[in-house]
Amino acid sequence: MLCLSRSLTRRCVNALGSAFLRPLSTPAATSVPDLAEGLNFELTDEQKEFQQTAQQFTRDVIIPAAPELDKTGEYPEDIFKQAWKLGLVNPCIPAEYGGSGLSCVDGIIITEALAYGCTGIQTAVLANDLAICPILVGGNREQKMKYLSRLVEAPLHVAYCVTEPGAGSDVANIRTSAVKKGNEWVINGQKMWITNGGVANWYFVLARTDPDIKQGSKGLTGFIVDADTPGVTKGRKEWNMGQRASNTAGVTFEDVVVPNENVLSSPGDGFKIAMAAFDHTRPAVAAGSVGLAQRAADEALKYALERKTFGLPLIQHQAVAFMLADMAAGVETARLITYRGAWELDQGRRNTYYASIAKSYASDVANKSATDAVQIFGGNGYNSEYPVEKLMRDAKIYQIYEGTSQIQRMIIARQMVERMQ
């Protein structure tokens, strides 16, 4: 099996896909132009290596394990450790802190390949990125060296603690509080639906530090909290509709004392840091959706070629063929906007507009593709002995976490107004 180097430096990315784009109105070009000169859809040799490594890991390890883990809900610790050894975990950690330093495009190539096998396992393997990104965005060198280097030295898990029982999409309504006492902060509150919550080594925690601001984002501050700090209690693993190999749990903070050196940026900057992290991670969520949608399309096509009704393979019935064609169109377009969202970030530009389009569109495509795959399988599709019912269950969360599809549309609309002005 190929292995990614853990000391790769960040590469300039000039790729968006796997097929060379030719002008539609002229014959095929007789020579291939310099790909560095402009728009192209070819992966670099290095990106192809990332993709092949992840795809082989998916075939050899993830797909065989996925059905049983879906039934038991067991956390795939052994799979995580194997992925960590290959360099598939924490791809966004910069080389100066011991990481691979991969670009956002590199990362979503890996994400899509792993999600093809099982989005629950893929989430377990790559969920660290959501907690890492606030430190990349708002952390100082000392914080990065201490907490990011730790993840390179050992296969550890970390978590992004923002959601609460009464604050999901309404992040500004957070009630977890942090009160400063001398050179320390005392945190009290409860977080809910935290990915990696029950297995994390440390948390990014968003808490209210200005008691005069009952609601609103200006009184929120980001903290790094070690999971073994007295007063931190990990809740039970939640039994969810899908993505059951992932760990989702509540986390309670009771008089948790955190040093001032663990404040990210400055008090009051927490909301900006938490939201900026989403610009980094939403393309990856979209890539997970694309991987699931591609798997649904492949499973449905395979079944449609084998299954016969009325004396013909399903694929020869126009109603089914059109459903498959719509799946293909959805997967291809979702992949393109996902790569665009990642590519914009790699160019050093704000990618909020494209990231939100990618996240909302790809999640809708994943849900439609999975639902249509079940429909093509008919009664078999509704049965757990066939793969598509799991895809349908796994897909739904993509329209909910890291900002619901409705929230994404609000963000897109605001971005449209800003771009017009």
Disulfide bonds with the S-S distance in Angstrom:
none
